[in-house]
Amino acid sequence: MNLPVDTFCPKHLLMGGEVRITGIAYSYSSELLVSYNDELIYLFENYMGLGPNPESTQPEHLDKLEQLQSYSGHRNFRTVKGVSFFGPNNEYVLSGSDCGHVFIWRKKGGEVMRIMRGDKHIVNCIEPHPHFPFLATSGIDNTIKIWTPSSSKVMQLPQYANKVIASNWRERQFYASRGEVTLSADVMMRILRLQSTQSELYANHEPSAADFATGGDETFFIGLGDGDGNQRSNSDPRECIVT
C-alpha cells in the first residue's frame, strides 16, 4: 500500500514545520534515537510508534509521547549532525554540536556526562567502535579525531561547560523567535563576525587541571577528556589528546 510499517514523532512536532531529522540510531533493545535540526534528541521505545498514518492516531495513544526521553545542551543547526549510542549496552548517547564539542549523555535520565572539544568549529559525525571504547569524530577541520579513554578516575564536566550549554540555548531561542526577518548586508556581516569570534574563543580555550574534578570509578568511557597543554604541545597535531 506504499505506507510505512510504523512512524515515530514527538507530540509537539506532529504538525511539521521547519524541523528536520539529521540522524537516526538503533539500540540493541529496539530503541530509536532521533536527532532533529535545531531541536533536541529524542529516544523512542518500540511501543511509541504512531502507526502507518500519524494523522489517524487516537488521542489516547498520543499521551504516550509525553514520556519521551530527550537530550539537550548541544546545538544542531548549521550542518547535519549524526547521533549514536555508546557503551556495551547502549548506556550513553553521543552527538556533535555547532559549538565544536562532543556531547555524551547518560541514556537513562538524559544527564550530560562529558563535553569534549572535538573541532575548532563544528562536530558533525561521531562513530563509536562496535566492540571497544573508542570514538571517531569529524567536523569542519580537515582531520578525523580518534578518542580512547586513559584516565583511571572519573572525569566530570569542565568548568566552562555551563557557558557552552547556555550559549547553545540562547542561539536556539534567538533563531526560534526571530520569525521572518530581513537583515541588511552590514547586519549580516556583523553577525558572521560575532559567530567567528565565538568559535575562536572556544577553540583557543585550553582546559587546565582546575577545569576538571575527579571522583570514583564509573563505567569504561569516563576517562575521555581534552588533555592538558603539555601533552598537546608535544603531540602530533593530527591527533586528539585524551587523558
C-alpha positions in Angstrom: 0.0 0.0 0.0 3.1 2.3 -0.2 2.8 3.0 3.6 5.5 2.7 6.3 5.2 -0.1 8.8 5.3 2.5 11.7 6.1 6.2 12.3 7.6 8.0 15.2 7.5 11.7 16.1 7.5 13.9 19.3 4.0 15.1 20.0 4.9 18.8 19.6 6.4 18.2 16.2 3.5 16.3 14.6 2.3 19.4 12.7 5.6 19.5 10.9 7.2 22.9 10.2 10.9 23.7 9.6 12.3 20.9 11.8 14.1 18.1 10.0 15.7 14.8 11.1 19.5 14.8 10.7 20.5 11.5 12.4 18.9 8.2 13.5 20.4 5.3 15.5 19.0 2.0 16.8 19.9 0.3 20.1 20.2 -3.4 20.8 16.9 -3.2 22.7 14.9 -1.8 19.7 15.0 1.8 20.8 15.1 4.6 18.2 17.3 7.6 18.8 16.5 10.6 16.6 18.3 14.0 16.2 16.3 17.0 14.9 17.6 20.1 13.3 17.7 23.0 15.8 15.7 20.9 18.2 16.6 18.2 20.7 17.5 14.5 20.5 14.7 12.1 21.4 14.6 8.5 22.4 11.6 6.4 21.3 10.6 3.0 22.8 9.3 0.5 20.2 5.8 0.8 21.6 5.7 4.6 20.9 5.0 4.2 17.2 2.1 6.1 15.7 1.3 3.5 13.1 1.4 3.8 9.3 -0.6 7.1 9.3 0.2 9.5 12.1 -2.9 11.7 11.2 -5.2 8.9 12.2 -3.6 8.2 15.6 -6.0 8.1 18.5 -5.7 10.9 21.1 -5.1 8.5 24.0 -2.2 7.0 22.2 -0.5 10.4 21.9 -0.3 10.6 25.7 2.5 8.0 25.5 4.6 10.6 23.7 4.7 12.7 26.9 7.2 10.1 28.3 9.9 10.7 25.7 13.4 11.0 27.0 15.2 14.0 25.5 18.9 15.1 25.4 19.8 18.8 25.3 22.7 21.2 25.7 24.1 20.8 22.2 23.1 22.7 19.1 22.2 21.1 15.7 21.6 23.9 13.3 24.5 24.9 10.9 25.3 21.5 9.5 23.9 17.9 9.5 24.7 16.2 12.8 24.7 12.5 13.4 23.7 10.7 16.6 24.8 7.4 18.2 24.5 5.1 21.1 27.7 4.3 23.1 28.7 1.6 25.5 28.4 -2.2 25.6 24.7 -2.0 26.4 24.0 1.4 24.8 24.2 3.2 28.1 25.1 6.5 26.6 24.1 8.9 23.8 26.6 10.8 21.6 26.3 13.9 19.4 28.3 16.6 17.9 27.4 20.3 18.2 27.7 23.6 16.4 29.9 24.8 19.3 32.6 22.3 18.3 32.1 20.0 21.2 31.3 16.3 21.6 28.4 15.7 24.0 27.9 12.5 25.9 24.7 11.9 27.8 23.6 9.1 30.1 20.8 7.4 28.1 18.6 6.9 31.2 17.7 10.3 32.6 19.5 12.5 29.9 22.3 13.8 32.2 25.3 15.3 30.4 28.3 13.2 31.4 31.1 14.7 29.2 31.7 17.7 27.0 34.9 17.5 24.9 36.4 19.9 22.4 36.4 18.0 19.1 36.7 20.6 16.4 37.6 24.3 16.0 34.2 25.0 14.5 31.6 22.2 14.4 31.5 18.5 15.2 29.2 16.6 12.7 30.0 12.9 12.7 30.5 10.6 15.6 31.1 6.9 15.2 31.8 4.5 18.1 33.8 1.3 17.7 31.4 -1.7 17.8 33.3 -3.6 20.4 35.9 -1.3 22.1 35.5 2.1 23.9 36.9 4.1 21.0 35.3 7.0 19.2 36.0 8.6 15.8 34.7 12.2 15.3 34.9 14.7 12.4 33.7 18.1 11.6 34.8 21.2 9.7 38.5 20.7 10.4 40.4 18.6 7.9 41.2 15.9 10.4 39.4 12.9 12.0 39.9 12.5 15.7 40.2 9.2 17.5 39.3 9.1 21.2 40.3 6.5 23.6 40.0 6.5 27.5 43.1 6.6 29.5 42.2 8.1 32.8 41.8 5.9 35.9 39.5 8.4 37.5 36.0 9.8 36.7 36.2 12.9 34.6 33.5 15.4 35.5 32.3 18.3 33.3 34.8 21.1 32.7 34.1 24.4 34.4 33.2 26.1 31.2 30.5 23.5 30.4 27.6 25.7 31.6 28.7 28.6 29.4 28.8 26.3 26.4 25.3 24.9 27.1 23.9 28.4 27.9 25.3 29.8 24.6 23.8 27.0 22.6 20.4 27.5 24.3 20.5 31.3 23.7 21.2 30.8 20.0 18.4 28.3 19.7 15.9 30.7 21.3 17.0 33.5 19.2 16.5 31.7 15.9 13.3 30.1 17.1 11.7 33.5 17.9 13.1 35.6 15.0 10.3 34.7 12.5 10.7 36.0 9.0 13.2 38.9 9.3 15.1 40.6 6.5 18.5 41.8 7.5 20.7 44.3 5.7 24.1 43.3 4.4 26.0 45.1 7.1 24.0 43.5 9.9 24.6 40.0 8.3 28.3 40.7 8.2 28.3 41.8 11.9 26.5 38.6 12.9 29.0 36.5 10.9 31.9 38.3 12.6 30.4 37.6 16.1 29.9 33.9 15.3 33.5 33.7 14.1 34.8 35.4 17.2 32.8 33.0 19.4 34.3 30.0 17.6 37.8 31.3 18.0 37.2 31.9 21.8 36.1 28.2 22.2 38.9 27.0 20.0 41.6 28.9 21.9 40.4 27.8 25.3 42.9 25.4 26.9 41.4 23.5 29.8 43.6 23.4 32.8 43.8 20.9 35.6 41.4 23.1 37.6 38.8 22.7 34.9 38.3 19.0 35.8 37.3 17.3 39.1 37.8 13.6 39.8 35.8 11.1 41.7 35.4 7.3 42.0 35.3 4.8 39.2 32.3 4.7 36.9 32.0 3.0 33.5 34.6 2.5 30.9 34.4 5.7 28.9 34.5 8.4 31.6 38.3 8.8 31.1 37.7 10.6 27.8 39.0 14.1 28.2 40.5 17.1 26.4 44.1 16.6 27.5 46.4 19.2 29.0 48.6 21.8 27.3 51.9 19.9 27.8 50.6 16.8 26.1 49.2 18.9 23.3 52.4 20.8 22.6 54.4 17.5 22.2 51.8 15.6 20.2 51.1 15.0 16.6 48.7 17.9 15.6 46.6 15.4 13.7 45.7 13.6 16.9 43.2 14.4 19.6 44.9 14.0 23.0 42.9 12.4 25.8 43.5 11.9 29.5 
